[in-house]
Amino acid sequence: MDQAALRFRNVTKRHAHRPVLDGVDLTVERGEFFGLAGVNGAGKTSLIKCLLDFCALDGGAIEIFGASHLRPQARQPLAYLPERFTPPYYLTGDDFLKYVLKLQGQAYEPAAVAAMLAALDLEDTALKRTVRSYSKGMTQKLGLAACFLSRKRLYVLDEPMSGLDPKARALLKQLLQHLRNDGASLLFTSHALADVEEICDRMAILHGGRIRFAGTPEHCRSRYGASTLEAAFLQAIQ
């Protein structure tokens, strides 16, 4: 059982004959936390959509724990939170969590739900309200709770810190550390390079659909002779 959690092999995707992803090769090892950084339009979300088979590849292959991403069962160990998470506005928070867990074939455990809400600083009273009344931060916490309650081996989070206040960001980082200790794998995108440096074992810089750098944050700074990851990032995309 030495398969990587994720493996992208020469992944290519075009929109209107324009390359959005151009020969992307990446590996996320089991138990590894991997950050994907890039400017808007670099191809980060497109890569995740290809992984989830939301759009077809024009070339290459993707494997999830050694199985082709084209097989629906290959995605069973994976939980995903999109950058623009919009749950059905007419559901209560409680109804949404019950619905997601039912889709996963898992029981709704009130004690586990209460503990997850506390870990993300979301008041349990919010579960009785429809999500149309939620703020951006509350909606994001609900999506994160649904992901983590599913207890998967791999989490794919697109800008998971979006909309979170400083307290919630700190609590999310603590929760991610617990997941790391339990052996979970993580692929996440972020515009905040400080979060990438703090959370990730390794990272990649995606620019113009191509990988400009892959390695540890420390290696990135060293490679470009930069004192900060932000400065190294700017050199990598120039």
C-alpha positions as CSV (number, residue, x, y, z in Angstrom):
1,M,0.0,0.0,0.0
2,D,2.6,2.5,-1.1
3,Q,0.5,4.4,-3.6
4,A,0.6,8.2,-3.3
5,A,-2.6,9.9,-2.1
6,L,-2.7,11.8,-5.4
7,R,-0.6,11.6,-8.6
8,F,-1.0,14.0,-11.6
9,R,0.8,12.7,-14.7
10,N,1.3,15.2,-17.5
11,V,-2.2,16.6,-17.0
12,T,-3.3,18.8,-19.9
13,K,-6.5,20.8,-20.2
14,R,-7.5,23.3,-22.9
15,H,-10.4,25.8,-23.1
16,A,-11.1,27.1,-26.6
17,H,-7.8,25.7,-27.7
18,R,-6.0,27.7,-25.0
19,P,-3.9,25.6,-22.6
20,V,-5.2,26.0,-19.0
21,L,-3.1,23.1,-17.7
22,D,0.0,22.3,-19.6
23,G,1.8,19.0,-18.6
24,V,1.2,19.2,-14.9
25,D,3.2,16.6,-12.9
26,L,2.6,16.5,-9.2
27,T,2.5,13.9,-6.4
28,V,0.9,14.2,-2.9
29,E,2.2,11.4,-0.7
30,R,0.1,9.6,1.9
31,G,-0.1,11.7,5.1
32,E,1.4,14.7,3.3
33,F,0.0,18.3,3.5
34,F,0.5,19.9,0.1
35,G,-0.2,23.5,-0.8
36,L,-0.9,24.8,-4.3
37,A,-0.2,28.5,-4.8
38,G,-0.7,30.7,-7.8
39,V,-2.3,34.0,-9.0
40,N,-5.9,34.1,-10.1
41,G,-6.3,32.2,-13.4
42,A,-3.1,30.1,-12.8
43,G,-5.1,26.9,-13.1
44,K,-5.4,25.8,-9.5
45,T,-9.2,25.3,-9.5
46,S,-9.1,23.8,-13.0
47,L,-6.7,21.2,-11.7
48,I,-9.1,20.3,-8.8
49,K,-12.0,20.1,-11.2
50,C,-10.1,17.7,-13.4
51,L,-9.2,15.6,-10.3
52,L,-12.9,15.4,-9.4
53,D,-13.8,14.5,-13.0
54,F,-15.9,17.7,-13.3
55,C,-14.2,18.2,-16.6
56,A,-12.5,15.8,-19.0
57,L,-8.7,15.8,-19.5
58,D,-7.2,16.6,-22.8
59,G,-4.1,14.6,-21.9
60,G,-2.4,12.8,-19.0
61,A,-3.8,10.9,-16.1
62,I,-4.8,11.3,-12.4
63,E,-4.6,8.7,-9.7
64,I,-6.2,8.7,-6.2
65,F,-4.5,6.2,-3.9
66,G,-3.4,4.3,-7.0
67,A,-6.8,4.2,-8.8
68,S,-7.8,6.2,-11.8
69,H,-9.8,9.3,-11.0
70,L,-12.3,8.3,-13.7
71,R,-13.6,5.5,-11.5
72,P,-16.3,6.9,-9.1
73,Q,-15.2,4.6,-6.3
74,A,-11.7,6.0,-6.5
75,R,-13.1,9.3,-5.1
76,Q,-14.7,7.6,-2.1
77,P,-11.8,8.4,0.2
78,L,-11.9,12.1,-0.7
79,A,-13.7,15.1,0.8
80,Y,-13.9,18.3,-1.2
81,L,-14.7,21.9,-0.3
82,P,-15.0,24.4,-3.2
83,E,-13.8,27.9,-3.1
84,R,-17.3,29.3,-3.5
85,F,-19.3,27.0,-1.2
86,T,-23.0,27.6,-1.6
87,P,-25.2,25.1,0.3
88,P,-28.9,25.0,-0.6
89,Y,-30.2,28.2,0.9
90,Y,-33.5,26.7,2.1
91,L,-31.9,24.0,4.3
92,T,-31.0,24.5,7.9
93,G,-27.4,23.9,8.9
94,D,-28.5,20.7,10.7
95,D,-30.4,19.5,7.6
96,F,-27.4,20.1,5.4
97,L,-25.1,18.1,7.7
98,K,-27.6,15.2,7.9
99,Y,-27.9,15.2,4.2
100,V,-24.2,15.1,3.5
101,L,-23.6,12.4,6.1
102,K,-26.5,10.3,4.6
103,L,-24.9,10.6,1.2
104,Q,-21.7,9.2,2.7
105,G,-23.6,6.4,4.3
106,Q,-22.6,7.6,7.7
107,A,-24.7,8.1,10.9
108,Y,-25.4,11.6,12.3
109,E,-23.8,11.6,15.7
110,P,-24.9,14.7,17.8
111,A,-21.9,14.5,20.0
112,A,-19.5,14.5,17.1
113,V,-21.3,17.3,15.4
114,A,-21.2,19.4,18.6
115,A,-17.5,18.8,19.0
116,M,-16.8,19.7,15.4
117,L,-18.8,23.0,15.7
118,A,-16.9,23.9,18.8
119,A,-13.6,23.1,17.0
120,L,-14.6,25.6,14.2
121,D,-16.2,28.2,16.5
122,L,-19.7,27.8,15.0
123,E,-22.5,28.2,17.5
124,D,-24.8,25.1,17.6
125,T,-27.8,27.4,17.5
126,A,-26.8,28.2,13.9
127,L,-27.8,24.7,12.9
128,K,-31.5,25.5,13.5
129,R,-31.4,28.4,11.1
130,T,-31.6,28.2,7.3
131,V,-28.3,28.8,5.6
132,R,-29.7,31.8,3.7
133,S,-29.2,33.8,7.0
134,Y,-25.5,32.8,7.4
135,S,-22.6,35.1,6.9
136,K,-19.8,34.1,4.6
137,G,-17.7,32.9,7.6
138,M,-20.6,30.8,9.0
139,T,-21.2,29.2,5.6
140,Q,-17.5,28.4,5.3
141,K,-17.5,26.8,8.7
142,L,-20.5,24.7,7.8
143,G,-18.8,23.4,4.7
144,L,-15.6,22.6,6.6
145,A,-17.6,20.8,9.3
146,A,-19.3,18.7,6.6
147,C,-16.0,17.8,5.1
148,F,-14.3,16.8,8.4
149,L,-17.3,14.9,9.8
150,S,-17.1,12.6,6.8
151,R,-13.8,11.3,8.2
152,K,-12.0,10.8,4.9
153,R,-8.3,9.9,4.2
154,L,-7.9,12.8,1.8
155,Y,-9.1,16.4,2.0
156,V,-9.1,18.7,-1.0
157,L,-9.8,22.3,0.1
158,D,-10.0,25.2,-2.3
159,E,-9.2,28.4,-0.4
160,P,-10.4,27.0,2.9
161,M,-9.5,30.1,4.9
162,S,-11.8,32.3,2.7
163,G,-14.2,34.4,4.9
164,L,-12.8,33.2,8.2
165,D,-11.9,35.6,11.0
166,P,-8.5,35.4,12.8
167,K,-9.9,33.2,15.6
168,A,-11.5,30.7,13.1
169,R,-8.4,30.6,11.0
170,A,-6.3,29.7,14.1
171,L,-8.9,27.0,15.1
172,L,-8.9,25.5,11.6
173,K,-5.1,25.2,11.7
174,Q,-5.4,23.4,15.0
175,L,-8.0,21.0,13.5
176,L,-5.8,20.4,10.5
177,Q,-2.9,19.5,12.8
178,H,-5.2,16.9,14.5
179,L,-6.0,15.4,11.1
180,R,-2.3,15.3,10.2
181,N,-1.6,13.4,13.4
182,D,-4.4,10.9,12.4
183,G,-2.6,10.3,9.0
184,A,-4.9,12.3,6.7
185,S,-3.6,13.8,3.5
186,L,-4.4,17.3,2.3
187,L,-4.3,19.2,-0.9
188,F,-5.3,22.9,-0.5
189,T,-5.0,26.0,-2.5
190,S,-4.3,29.4,-1.0
191,H,-3.4,32.9,-1.9
192,A,-1.9,33.4,1.6
193,L,1.6,32.1,1.3
194,A,2.1,32.4,5.1
195,D,-0.6,29.8,5.5
196,V,1.1,27.5,2.9
197,E,4.4,27.9,4.8
198,E,2.8,27.2,8.2
199,I,0.6,24.3,7.2
200,C,2.3,22.4,4.4
201,D,5.1,19.8,4.1
202,R,5.5,20.7,0.5
203,M,4.1,23.1,-2.0
204,A,3.9,23.9,-5.7
205,I,3.7,27.1,-7.6
206,L,1.3,26.9,-10.6
207,H,1.6,29.7,-13.2
208,G,0.2,29.8,-16.7
209,G,-0.9,26.2,-16.3
210,R,2.6,25.0,-15.6
211,I,4.4,24.0,-12.4
212,R,7.1,26.6,-11.8
213,F,8.3,25.1,-8.5
214,A,7.6,22.0,-6.4
215,G,9.3,21.3,-3.1
216,T,9.3,22.5,0.5
217,P,8.7,26.2,1.4
218,E,12.3,26.3,2.7
219,H,13.6,25.0,-0.6
220,C,11.6,27.5,-2.5
221,R,13.2,30.4,-0.5
222,S,16.6,28.9,-0.9
223,R,16.2,28.3,-4.6
224,Y,15.4,31.9,-5.4
225,G,17.7,33.4,-2.8
226,A,14.7,35.1,-1.1
227,S,14.2,35.9,2.6
228,T,10.4,35.4,2.4
229,L,8.2,33.0,0.5
230,E,6.4,35.9,-1.0
231,A,9.6,37.2,-2.6
232,A,10.5,33.7,-3.8
233,F,7.0,33.4,-5.3
234,L,7.3,36.6,-7.3
235,Q,10.6,35.4,-8.8
236,A,9.2,32.0,-9.6
237,I,6.3,33.5,-11.7
238,Q,8.4,36.1,-13.5
